[in-house]
Amino acid sequence: MKFNLPTSKRIGIDLGTANTLVYLTGEGIVLNEPTVVAVTAEDNRVVAVGSEAKEMLGRTPGNVIAMRPLRDGVIADYTITESMLSYFIDKACGKARFFKPEVMVCIPSGVTQVERRAVLDAAMTAGARVAYLIDEPLAAAIGAKIPIAQPAGHMIVNIGGGSTESAVISLGGVVVHSSVRVAGNKLDEAIATYIRKKFNLLVGETTAEQIKISIGNAFIEEEKGTNKHQTNLKKMEIRGRDNVTGLPRTIEVDEVQINEAIKSVLNEIINGVKLVLEQCPPELAADVIDKGIVLSGGTSLLTNLDKLMTHATGVPCHVAEDALLCVVKGTGVAMENIELYKRSINRK
């Protein structure tokens, strides 16, 4: 009589600045929650994690602090990141588990060795048996179904919440890459700053994010931009606190104004992409022009960002299918086929 012994589970984690996604091998994506933790002010005890904690952002009483433990794609608060990882691993694998799981965490390609070590240590302390690290552009390329093993250049730009990762990949490895710590969160900040300066109205980060999603437009056509009295402009009513009187107030903004607000941040993202194109070996540059640039990550879903990128670089761009899930899917695939991707990952 044969017994099937339980084996250790394998999970891939896309530890993002804005959202954390967890992929369980054999099951697919099992978790997609905001990277937010609520802790008590006096003893740093974790009160809520994920969606529950995100609802508390900007709304907490004095004794509770809702915070994002990752900043610009890297760990800003080690202890809280560890508690959060532990919570996500327990939620994905179940608390009563026979073996510790193998965990692969995805990180930006531009992080330092110290930051890499911090992620590995946090994963091990959170309950992993073995911890692996994979670079974000590589995971995004695998998730976007780019044939990375071929001797041809493929360019991927992953624009998340905290950082923009641009890389040219060939023969299963990253040839040139650039990591700019500017992405979705900086767009939200730019929108909030613009509204404060132009309308004297204070809005929170959740409101700024809603404005970006609803009427954010990266590339306004000439005629729309010049004729501001057009009726077909997307508009949105926003509520906030008046900076002068301190009372609540409602105003209306349109997509041309929001485009003006985010222009400088988008230029920084484009400069990071151009840097990779400039450093790219000629043979691979020819491949990139031929195949185009693939955009992934949540911020790549910003209206007309692909058009702006094509306009600025002269290289055709398109957004990957399931752009938000590319990185976590790629991490999961790499975890399932660990032997294939051995030389592209770090382990502990």
MOSULWO-V286851 format. One line per field, one symbol per residue. ss: DSSP state (a for helix, b for strand, c for the rest). phi: phi as a letter, one per 40 degrees, with the letter a starting at -180 (. if undefined). burial: b if it has 9 or more other ideal C-beta (glycine too) atoms within 8 Angstrom, else e. A space follows every 50 residues. Layout:
ss=???
phi=???
burial=???
This chain:
ss=cccccccccbbbbbbcccbbbbbbcccbbbbbbbccbbbbcccccbbbbc aaaacccccccccbbbbccbbccbbccaaaaaaaaaaaaaaaaccccccc bbbbbbbcccccaaaaaaaaaaaaaccbbbbbbbbaaaaaaaaccccccc cccbbbbbbccccbbbbbbbccbbbbbbbbcccaaaaaaaaaaaaaaaac bbccaaaaaaaaaaacbccccaaaaaccccccccbbbbbbbbcccccbbb bbbbaaaaaaaaaaaaaaaaaaaaaaaaaccaaaaaaaaaacbbbbcaaa acbcaaaaaaaaacccbbbcccaaaaaaaaaaaaaacccccaaabbbc
phi=.cbcccbccbbbbcccccbbbbbbcgbgcbaabccbbbbcccbfcccabg dcccccdgbccccbbcabcbbfgbcbbcccccccddccccccbgccbcbc ccbbbcbccccccccccccccccccchccbbbbbcdccccccccgccccc cacbbbbbbbcbabbbabbafgbccbaabbcbadccccccccccccccbf bcbccccdcccdccbcacbccdccccccccccccbacbbabccccgccab bbbbccccccccdcccccccccccdcccccddcccccccccgbbbbgdcc cddgccccccccbgbdbacccfdcbdccccccccccbcccbdccbbbb
burial=eeeeeeeebbbbbbbbbbbbbbbbbeeebebebbbbbbbbeeeeebebbb ebbbebbeebeeebebbbbbeebbbeeeebbbbbbbbbbbebbeeebebe bbbbbbbbbbbeeebbebbbbbbbebbbeebbbbbbbbbbbbbbebebee ebbbbbbbbbbbbbbbbbbbebbbbbbbbbbbbbbbbbbbbbbbbbeeee bbbbbebbbebbeebbbbbbeeebbeeeeeeebebbebebbbeeeeeebe bebbbbbbbebbeebbebbbbbbbbbbeebeeebbbbbeebbbbbbbbbb ebebbbbbbbebbebebbbbeebebbbbbbbbbbbeebeebeebbeeb
